Amino acid sequence: MGTHVIKMPDIGEGIAQVELVEWFVKVGDMVSEDQVVADVMTDKATVDIPSPVAGKVLALGGQPGEVMAVGSELIRIEVEGAGNLRESAAAPAEPAPAPAAAAPKAAPQARVEVAAVTAPPAKPAVAPASRPAPVAREANERPLASPAVRKRAWDAGIELRFVIGTGPAGRVLHDDLDAYLAQDTQTSPAPVGGYAKRNDEQQIPVIGLRRKIAERMQDAKRRAAHFSYVEEVDVTALEELRAQLNQKWGDSRGKLTLLPFLVRAMVVALRDFPQINVRYDDQAQVITRFGAVHVGVAAQSDNGLMVPVVKHAESLTLWGASDEIARLANAVRTGKAAREELSGSTITLTSLGALGGIVSTPVVNLPEVAIIGVNRIVERPVVVKGQIVVRKMMNLSSSFDHRVVDGMDAALFIQAMRGLLEQPATLFVE
């Protein structure tokens, strides 16, 4: 028998280190070739790490939440044959703990990608005597559970290490979460009322995508000289056009939201303001100006904020942009967005839809220099040609990197977008 060492792979894009998000195996488990053993996260996306060999796990190289350098030791596996670890190589710093002397543990189930996890349908109560005997878990042992179970536990504020697993090799199942929640409900005193004092606390580790979001937001605010500009837009005519297009072609081509019109307005306005469709490398002190318009569309997922990219928006029709936005949003929600779909944007569009408020101050998505924020549409009285009329109004709340974009250029760019949106026929005049 030999030892095969899997090192943290070079994922590309000049990435020197990644964060270890989750293990799908533990010491003593048997793994098969191409089985996913861990998830790591780059600045862009979560990446699966498969095993190139089959064998038994001897040691794990880190804990979830730990930042590891590319090329560092990720996992050791005992394999048939010589393996790739030379005899002269140093032995592991800490010997791997021997697996419990019980029946061989089953290999982890295949990973399943999920979009939104909800509690499974109610099942008939199971008598305690009919439940499988729980498997003992060591004090520092990470419990086995599928991503669906982990997400449900996270949403419910449950630490899996306190849940007794009755699945193969002690895996925590949905039934185990149901039993834990039922027990917690029975043992926890019901609140006296809305004014009852509370002293409970919950520690939530900031790891994975949430850590990356925090780091990127902090880095953007620290490095970029942010300034925001707000302009109100009369979208009455635009909304009338959108309603007419949906009535005529909605069934055959799909319903249009406001976003494709905003993307089109950005594309047309950028023709006169190419200095805003850029990426700024502040380390090399180089501004790269793009002819292509790759629009990042900020989207909320169960795991946090992500920015899929509509590539070459300048070449898309309204329905083409609408279809691509819908496709990318679905990929983000289901956790299946590829790394290349989450990178390469040259300008970002962010909208909270009906929750968009009146004014916002979005954070620039570095290394871009502009982000266009969209607030909700409200009906309010407006003076038009001396008459008070009710119009549909919407604010564009946008932020820019003042190191690259002058205030006048930013204001003129947003005003150009306003003019296009208020006279929507001009969106299509070449």
N, C-alpha and C positions, 0 to 999 in steps of 0.2 A: 504493500500500500504506500501511496505517496501523498504529498500535500500540494494542493493547487491554490495559489493566492490570486484573488481577483482584486485588482487595483481600481481606484476611482478613475473611470475613463475620461478622456479628453472629449468633451461634448461639442467643442467647436466655438466659434465666435469670440476667440480670445479669452474664454472663461478660465480663470485660474483656480477658483474654489466654488464649491456648491454646498448647499445645506442638506443634510440627511433628514428626510421628512418621516419616513416610516420603514420599518422592517416587516417583511412578510414571512420570515423564517426566524428560528432561534437555534441556539446551540443544541446539537443532537438531532436536528431534523434531517431527513433525507430530501435532497433536491434533485430534480431531473434537469437535463440539458434544456436550455432556453426558458426555464422557469424564472419568473420575475422574483427577485429576492429582496429588492429595496426600491424605494422611490427617493429621488433627490430633486432638489429645486434649484434652478438657475434664476437669473434675473428675469427670464422670460416665461418659463413654464416648468411644469413638473415632468420629469423624465424617468421612465422605468429602466432599471438595471437588471438585465437577465443574467443567468449563470451560463457560461459557455461549456460547463462540464456537469456531470452527474456525480453525486457522492453525498457524504455526511458533513454537516456544518460543524467545524471545530471551534471557530471563534468569530466574533463580530467586531468590526473595527471602530465603531462609534455608537453614540446614542442619538435618538431622534432630537432634532434641534441643534445638533453639533455641526459646525462649519468645517468641512474637510477640503484639503487641497487636492487638486487633480494629481493623480499618481500615488496618493497615499493608500495604504492597505485598507480595503473595504471589508473583505471576508475571506476566511480560510476554509477550504473544503477538502476532506479526505477522499481521495479518488483511487481507482484501480491503476496500477502502474506507477511510474516515477513521479508524476506531477510536474510542476514547474518551479518548485522551491528547491534550491540547491542545498546539499548537505552542509556546506560551509556557511549558509545563511544563518543569521541569528535566530534563536528560538523565540517563540512568542513571549512578550513581556510578562504576561500573566497566563498561566495554564488554564485551558478551557475547563470549566466545571464538568464533571462526569454527569451524563444524563441519568435520570432516576431509573432504578432497577425495576421498571415496570414493563408492561408489554410495549413493543416498539410503537412510537407515536406516529400517527398518520401524517402524511405530507400536507402542507396547507392547501386549502382549496384554491382554485384558479381565481385570480382577481377579477372583479366585475366592476365596470365603470357605471356610475349612477349619476342621475341628474339631481333629483330631489328625493329624499328618503322620507317616507312616512311610515307610521306604525303599521304592521301587518294586520290583516283582518282579525277580528276577535275570534279566539278559539275556545272550545270547551275547556273548562278547568280540568287540570290533570292532577290526579291524586299524588301526593308526595312519594308514595311507595313505587309509583310507576316511572318516576323520573330517573335517568341514568345517574349513577353515583358520580359526584364531582371529582375531578382530578386535582390532587394537591398542587399548589402553586407556591414556588419559593418567594421569599419576601421581595427580592429585587427583580423577579421575572416579569417580563412584559407579556400581558395576556394576549392570547391569539383571538382575533376577531376579523371578520370581513370588513371592507371599507364601508359597506352599508350600515353595519352594526356600529362601527366606530363613529360615523357621522350622526347616527341617531342618538348615541350616548352623549356626544359633544353637544348636540342641540338641547338635550335634556339636562345638561350639567352633571352628568354621571361620570365618575372616574372608574374606568373599566377594571382597575386593579382590585376594586372592592366587590366586583360582581363574580359570583361563582359560575364558572363555565361548565356546561354539561355536554358539550359537543366533543367530537374526536380530539384527543390530546388536550382536553380542557378548553376547547374553543368556546368563546362566549357567543351564544345564539340570541336571536330575537326573543325567544321564550325566556331566556335567562334575564334579559332586560325587563320583560313583563313581570317576572317574579320579583325582581329587585324593586321595581316601581311600586308593586302592590305591597311589599313588605315595608317600604319607606312610607307609604301612605298610612299604613296601620300603626307604625311606631312614632311617626311625627305628629305632634299635637297640632290640631287645626288652629289657624289664626283666630284671635278673638274678634277681630274686626279690622276695618280699614285703617284705624288709628293705633293698632297694636304696635308695641315696640319690637324692633327687629335688631338682632346682633349677629346674624349669620354673615359669613364672608366666603368668597369663592376665589381661589387662585387659578387664573387661566394663563397657561404658558403662551407666549407670543412666538410661534414657530411657523414654519412653512410659508404659505402665501401671505398670511397676515404679517409676518415679519418682513417679507420682501416689500409689501405695500408700505409699511411704516418706514423702512429704510429709504425707499425711493422718494416718498413724500418729503421726508426730512432732508434728504440730499438736494432735492429740487428747490426747497425753500432756502436752504443754506447757500447754494451755488448761484442760482438765478436771481437777477434783480427784478422781482415781480412788480408789475403794475397792472391794474384792471381798468377796463373801460366798459361802460354800460350804455346801450342805446336802445330806445323803444322802437318797435316796428309795428305798423298797422298791417295785420295779416288777413284782413277781411276778404280782399280779392283773392288771396292765395288759398284761403279755406274754401271759398266758393268754387275755384278751379279744381281743387282736390276732390270736393264732393261730386262735381260733374264727371271727372275722370273715373272715379270709383263707381258711380252709377252706370256709366257706359261700358267700362271695361273691367270692373272689379271682379266679376264672375269668371272671366276668361284669362285675365292677366294677373289678378291678385289685387287686394286692397292696398292703396298707398297711404303711408303715414306721412308725417311732416318731415321726417329725417331725409328721405331722398331729395326733397326740394332744397333742404339746407345744404346737403352735400353738393348739389348742382350749383347753388349760389356761391359756395366756397370756391368751386372749380373755376367759375367764370370770373369772380372777383380777383382771384390769384393771378389771372393773366396780366392784370395791371399792377399787381403788387407781388412780384416774384421774390422779393426780399423777405417775405413772411413764410414762404414755403421752403424752409431751410432746416438744416440740422447744424448745431454749433458744437464743435469739439473744442471745449475750453482748455483741454490739456495741450493740444497741438496748436491752439489759436487759429483754427481753420473753420470757415463757414462753407458748407456744401449746399449749393442751390440746386433744386430739383425741377426738371421739367414735368415729370410725372407727379401726380397728386395721390399720395397714399394716405387715406383718411383713417385715423384711429377712431373707433367709436366706443367710448367708455361704456362698459356693460357690467351690471351687478350680477354676481353669481352666488351660489351658496357658500363658496369659499372666500369671497371677497371681490374687490374691484379688479376687473381685467379689461384690457384694451385690444380687442381683435382689430385687424386692419383690412379695410376695403382697398385692395390694390388697384392702381390705375383707375381711380374714380373719374378721371377726365374722359375716359372712353366708354363710360356706362350711361345708358338711358335711365329714365326715372325708374322703370320697372327692373332694369338690370341692377341698379343700386339697391332697390328695395329687396330683391331676391338675395343679393349677397349679404346685406345687413341681417336679414332673417336667418340665413344659413350660418353665419358666424355667431349670432346670438345663441342659436340652438347648440352649436358646438361648444360654446362656453358653458352653457347651462348643464350640458351632459358630461362635461369634463373631457371632451374629445378634441378640443382645439389643438392643432399641431403647433410646434414652436414657431414655424415660419409664418403662421397665421396671427401670431401675437407680437410680431416684431416688424420693423421697417417703416413705421408710419412717419410722415413728414409734417403732419398737422393733425390735431385731435379735436373731435366734436364730442361734447358731453351734455347729456340731458337727463333730467329726473322725471320727464313726462309730466303727469298731472301733479306731481309733488315738487315741481321745479321752483316753487316760491316766486318772489318778485325780483330779487337780486341775489346773485351768488358771486363768489370770487374763486373760481377754479384754479388748481395748481398746474403750472406748465409741465407737460410730460417730456422731461429732458431725454435726449438732446434737442428736441424740437424747441421752437421759440414762441409758439402761439397755441392757445387752446380756446375754442369757441364754446361758450356755455349758453344753453337754451333754457329759458324760464317758461312757466306755464302761460297759456293763453287765457286772458280774462276779458270779459265784455265790460266796457266802461264808457262814460260820456266823453266825447272828444269834440273840440271845436274845429269844424271843417267849413271853410269859406264863410265864416261868420255865423254858422249855424251849429247848434249843439246836437250831435248825432251819436248813436251808440255804435261803437266799432270794436272789433276783436283786436286786442293789443297784446304784444308779447315783447319781453326784453331779451336782448342778447347781452349776456354778462361774460366778457371774455378777458383773458389774462395773457400778458406778453412778457418776454424776457427783454428788459430795457437795455441790456448789454448789446443787443443786436437790433432791436426794433425801436425806432423813434416814436414818441407819442403821437406825432402828427400822422405818421404812416399808419399806425394802428387805428386811429380814429377814422382816417379816410377809408381804410379797408373795411371796417365794420359799416360805415355809412354806404359804401358801395354794395355790400351785402343787403343792407336795408332797402336800397333803391331797387335791387333786383327782386326782392321778396314782395315789396309793395306793388310792383308792376310785373307780375309773374310772366307775362308774355316775353319780357326781355331776357328771361332765362334761356330762351331757345332761339334767339336771334343771333345769327352768325355774321 
